[in-house]
Amino acid sequence: MVELDEITIERLFAKIDKMADNISDLCNRMTIMEIDHKNHIEDIKAEQEKKLRTRDLLIVIVGLSLGFVEVIRALGVI
């Protein structure tokens, strides 16, 4: 069995601590990226919903306008 002196043990623990810090840093960065991605997706969904509402409103306006024209034609005004 290999005997480890205190200096070797301290070096091993220092390396393990450094690896733990690197892992924590990576986890923090990954969390930030996930939050940014989630916000980006939510912004895209909100923008798409706004476009769909605008499209639906335009379709309703065109439909009402055409219906109004047909009613006026049927009454003989035009």
CNS distance restraints for C-alpha pairs under 8 A (distance, minus, plus):
assign (resid   4 and name CA) (resid   8 and name CA) 6.17 0.50 0.50
assign (resid   4 and name CA) (resid   9 and name CA) 6.51 0.50 0.50
assign (resid   5 and name CA) (resid   9 and name CA) 6.39 0.50 0.50
assign (resid   6 and name CA) (resid  10 and name CA) 6.06 0.50 0.50
assign (resid   7 and name CA) (resid  11 and name CA) 6.18 0.50 0.50
assign (resid   8 and name CA) (resid  12 and name CA) 6.17 0.50 0.50
assign (resid   9 and name CA) (resid  13 and name CA) 6.17 0.50 0.50
assign (resid  10 and name CA) (resid  14 and name CA) 6.02 0.50 0.50
assign (resid  11 and name CA) (resid  15 and name CA) 6.16 0.50 0.50
assign (resid  12 and name CA) (resid  16 and name CA) 6.15 0.50 0.50
assign (resid  13 and name CA) (resid  17 and name CA) 5.98 0.50 0.50
assign (resid  14 and name CA) (resid  18 and name CA) 6.14 0.50 0.50
assign (resid  15 and name CA) (resid  19 and name CA) 6.17 0.50 0.50
assign (resid  16 and name CA) (resid  20 and name CA) 6.14 0.50 0.50
assign (resid  17 and name CA) (resid  21 and name CA) 6.17 0.50 0.50
assign (resid  18 and name CA) (resid  22 and name CA) 6.21 0.50 0.50
assign (resid  19 and name CA) (resid  23 and name CA) 6.16 0.50 0.50
assign (resid  20 and name CA) (resid  24 and name CA) 6.13 0.50 0.50
assign (resid  21 and name CA) (resid  25 and name CA) 6.09 0.50 0.50
assign (resid  22 and name CA) (resid  26 and name CA) 6.17 0.50 0.50
assign (resid  23 and name CA) (resid  27 and name CA) 6.14 0.50 0.50
assign (resid  24 and name CA) (resid  28 and name CA) 6.16 0.50 0.50
assign (resid  25 and name CA) (resid  29 and name CA) 6.21 0.50 0.50
assign (resid  26 and name CA) (resid  30 and name CA) 6.05 0.50 0.50
assign (resid  27 and name CA) (resid  31 and name CA) 6.13 0.50 0.50
assign (resid  28 and name CA) (resid  32 and name CA) 6.31 0.50 0.50
assign (resid  29 and name CA) (resid  33 and name CA) 6.21 0.50 0.50
assign (resid  30 and name CA) (resid  34 and name CA) 6.14 0.50 0.50
assign (resid  31 and name CA) (resid  35 and name CA) 6.25 0.50 0.50
assign (resid  32 and name CA) (resid  36 and name CA) 6.19 0.50 0.50
assign (resid  33 and name CA) (resid  37 and name CA) 6.04 0.50 0.50
assign (resid  34 and name CA) (resid  38 and name CA) 6.07 0.50 0.50
assign (resid  35 and name CA) (resid  39 and name CA) 6.16 0.50 0.50
assign (resid  36 and name CA) (resid  40 and name CA) 6.09 0.50 0.50
assign (resid  37 and name CA) (resid  41 and name CA) 6.18 0.50 0.50
assign (resid  38 and name CA) (resid  42 and name CA) 6.20 0.50 0.50
assign (resid  39 and name CA) (resid  43 and name CA) 6.13 0.50 0.50
assign (resid  40 and name CA) (resid  44 and name CA) 6.26 0.50 0.50
assign (resid  41 and name CA) (resid  45 and name CA) 6.20 0.50 0.50
assign (resid  42 and name CA) (resid  46 and name CA) 6.14 0.50 0.50
assign (resid  43 and name CA) (resid  47 and name CA) 6.15 0.50 0.50
assign (resid  44 and name CA) (resid  48 and name CA) 6.11 0.50 0.50
assign (resid  45 and name CA) (resid  49 and name CA) 6.14 0.50 0.50
assign (resid  46 and name CA) (resid  50 and name CA) 6.24 0.50 0.50
assign (resid  47 and name CA) (resid  51 and name CA) 6.32 0.50 0.50
assign (resid  48 and name CA) (resid  52 and name CA) 6.20 0.50 0.50
assign (resid  49 and name CA) (resid  53 and name CA) 6.16 0.50 0.50
assign (resid  50 and name CA) (resid  54 and name CA) 6.24 0.50 0.50
assign (resid  51 and name CA) (resid  55 and name CA) 6.15 0.50 0.50
assign (resid  52 and name CA) (resid  56 and name CA) 6.08 0.50 0.50
assign (resid  53 and name CA) (resid  57 and name CA) 6.11 0.50 0.50
assign (resid  54 and name CA) (resid  58 and name CA) 6.17 0.50 0.50
assign (resid  55 and name CA) (resid  59 and name CA) 6.22 0.50 0.50
assign (resid  56 and name CA) (resid  60 and name CA) 6.26 0.50 0.50
assign (resid  57 and name CA) (resid  61 and name CA) 6.19 0.50 0.50
assign (resid  58 and name CA) (resid  62 and name CA) 6.15 0.50 0.50
assign (resid  59 and name CA) (resid  63 and name CA) 6.07 0.50 0.50
assign (resid  60 and name CA) (resid  64 and name CA) 6.07 0.50 0.50
assign (resid  61 and name CA) (resid  65 and name CA) 6.06 0.50 0.50
assign (resid  62 and name CA) (resid  66 and name CA) 6.15 0.50 0.50
assign (resid  63 and name CA) (resid  67 and name CA) 6.07 0.50 0.50
assign (resid  64 and name CA) (resid  68 and name CA) 6.00 0.50 0.50
assign (resid  65 and name CA) (resid  69 and name CA) 6.23 0.50 0.50
assign (resid  66 and name CA) (resid  70 and name CA) 6.20 0.50 0.50
assign (resid  67 and name CA) (resid  71 and name CA) 6.18 0.50 0.50
assign (resid  68 and name CA) (resid  72 and name CA) 6.24 0.50 0.50
assign (resid  69 and name CA) (resid  73 and name CA) 6.15 0.50 0.50
assign (resid  70 and name CA) (resid  74 and name CA) 6.06 0.50 0.50
assign (resid  71 and name CA) (resid  75 and name CA) 6.23 0.50 0.50
assign (resid  72 and name CA) (resid  76 and name CA) 6.30 0.50 0.50
assign (resid  72 and name CA) (resid  77 and name CA) 5.48 0.50 0.50
assign (resid  72 and name CA) (resid  78 and name CA) 6.25 0.50 0.50
assign (resid  73 and name CA) (resid  77 and name CA) 5.94 0.50 0.50
assign (resid  73 and name CA) (resid  78 and name CA) 5.23 0.50 0.50
